[in-house]
Amino acid sequence: MKKILLLLIVLFVGTYAFCQTTEEEYNYVTKGLKIQVDAGLDMKIGYELKSLNVINSGRKRAEVGQLIRTGDKSIACYWLKFTNFKTYYFCLPNPESTLNIINRSNSDLIKYLNGDSMSMVIITMLSGMQWKAL
């Protein structure tokens, strides 16, 4: 009985942890993705990018997408790409992620997007994000 209980706990914790956005995934979206795109490098092994929507408003452009793990097709995170003279990438982590990752994301968004009406429209649109790949 103890072995079965231990196995169930390990399976539950493993499943729960796998749903989280990892530190590596967060850093890839917020830092590595821009380097990859600018340099024309190949996609990070084990992942694919799926663009969901592009919004243009004058000189501003916003793109929303998913970083998907190719192994199980789970969504690692959503990414936002804002372009307005300069390009910024943001990571919207899975809500089951660590508090550290969620706080970093919130801090980045507040720092760079505060008061921008187009940004707020995008964030509102994403409030109903789905965390299972379609």
C-alpha positions as CSV (number, residue, x, y, z in Angstrom):
1,M,0.0,0.0,0.0
2,K,2.8,2.4,0.9
3,K,4.5,1.7,-2.5
4,I,1.3,2.5,-4.4
5,L,0.8,5.7,-2.4
6,L,4.4,6.7,-3.1
7,L,4.0,6.0,-6.8
8,L,0.8,8.1,-6.9
9,I,2.5,11.0,-5.1
10,V,5.5,10.8,-7.5
11,L,3.2,10.7,-10.6
12,F,1.1,13.6,-9.3
13,V,4.1,15.8,-8.4
14,G,5.8,14.9,-11.7
15,T,2.7,15.9,-13.7
16,Y,2.2,19.1,-11.7
17,A,5.8,20.1,-12.1
18,F,5.8,19.4,-15.8
19,C,2.9,21.8,-16.4
20,Q,4.9,24.7,-15.0
21,T,6.9,27.1,-17.0
22,T,10.5,26.5,-16.2
23,E,13.2,29.0,-15.5
24,E,14.9,27.9,-18.8
25,E,11.7,28.4,-20.8
26,Y,11.1,31.8,-19.2
27,N,14.7,32.9,-20.1
28,Y,14.4,31.5,-23.6
29,V,11.3,33.5,-24.4
30,T,12.4,36.7,-22.7
31,K,16.1,36.7,-23.9
32,G,17.0,33.8,-26.2
33,L,14.1,34.2,-28.7
34,K,15.1,37.7,-29.8
35,I,18.7,36.5,-30.3
36,Q,17.5,33.4,-32.3
37,V,15.2,35.5,-34.5
38,D,17.7,38.3,-35.1
39,A,20.5,35.8,-35.9
40,G,18.3,33.5,-38.0
41,L,19.2,30.5,-35.7
42,D,17.3,27.2,-35.6
43,M,14.5,26.7,-33.1
44,K,15.4,25.4,-29.7
45,I,15.3,21.6,-29.7
46,G,12.2,20.1,-28.0
47,Y,10.0,23.2,-28.7
48,E,8.0,24.8,-31.4
49,L,6.5,28.3,-31.7
50,K,2.9,28.8,-32.7
51,S,1.8,32.3,-33.6
52,L,-1.8,32.9,-32.6
53,N,-2.5,36.5,-33.5
54,V,-0.9,39.7,-34.9
55,I,-2.3,43.2,-34.2
56,N,-1.0,46.2,-36.0
57,S,-1.8,49.8,-34.9
58,G,0.2,52.4,-36.7
59,R,3.9,51.9,-36.0
60,K,3.1,49.5,-33.1
61,R,2.8,45.8,-33.7
62,A,1.9,43.0,-31.2
63,E,2.2,39.3,-31.8
64,V,0.9,36.6,-29.4
65,G,1.8,33.0,-29.5
66,Q,2.6,29.8,-27.6
67,L,5.8,28.0,-26.8
68,I,4.9,24.3,-27.1
69,R,6.9,21.3,-25.9
70,T,7.1,19.0,-28.9
71,G,7.3,15.8,-26.7
72,D,3.9,16.0,-25.2
73,K,2.4,19.0,-27.0
74,S,1.9,20.8,-23.7
75,I,2.0,24.6,-23.7
76,A,5.1,25.8,-21.8
77,C,4.0,29.5,-21.9
78,Y,2.5,32.2,-24.0
79,W,4.8,34.7,-25.5
80,L,4.2,38.3,-26.5
81,K,6.3,40.2,-29.0
82,F,5.8,44.0,-29.0
83,T,7.5,46.2,-31.6
84,N,7.5,50.0,-31.4
85,F,10.9,51.2,-32.6
86,K,12.4,48.4,-30.4
87,T,11.3,44.8,-30.0
88,Y,10.4,43.3,-26.7
89,Y,9.6,39.7,-25.8
90,F,7.5,38.8,-22.8
91,C,6.7,35.4,-21.3
92,L,3.2,34.7,-19.8
93,P,3.9,31.6,-17.6
94,N,1.6,28.8,-16.8
95,P,-0.4,29.7,-13.7
96,E,1.0,26.6,-12.0
97,S,4.5,28.0,-12.3
98,T,6.6,29.0,-9.3
99,L,5.9,32.3,-7.6
100,N,9.3,33.6,-8.7
101,I,8.5,33.0,-12.4
102,I,5.1,34.6,-12.1
103,N,6.5,37.6,-10.2
104,R,9.2,38.1,-12.8
105,S,6.6,38.1,-15.6
106,N,4.3,40.6,-13.8
107,S,7.3,42.8,-13.1
108,D,8.4,42.8,-16.7
109,L,5.0,43.6,-18.0
110,I,4.4,46.4,-15.6
111,K,7.9,47.9,-16.3
112,Y,7.6,47.9,-20.1
113,L,3.8,48.1,-20.8
114,N,2.4,50.3,-18.1
115,G,-0.1,52.8,-19.5
116,D,0.1,51.6,-23.1
117,S,-3.5,51.1,-24.3
118,M,-2.6,48.6,-27.0
119,S,-0.7,46.5,-24.5
120,M,-3.7,46.5,-22.1
121,V,-6.0,45.3,-24.9
122,I,-3.6,42.4,-25.6
123,I,-3.4,41.5,-21.9
124,T,-7.2,41.6,-21.6
125,M,-7.6,39.4,-24.6
126,L,-5.2,36.9,-23.1
127,S,-7.0,36.7,-19.8
128,G,-8.9,33.6,-20.9
129,M,-5.8,31.7,-22.1
130,Q,-6.2,28.0,-22.6
131,W,-3.3,25.8,-21.3
132,K,-4.0,22.7,-23.4
133,A,-2.6,22.7,-26.9
134,L,-5.2,22.7,-29.6
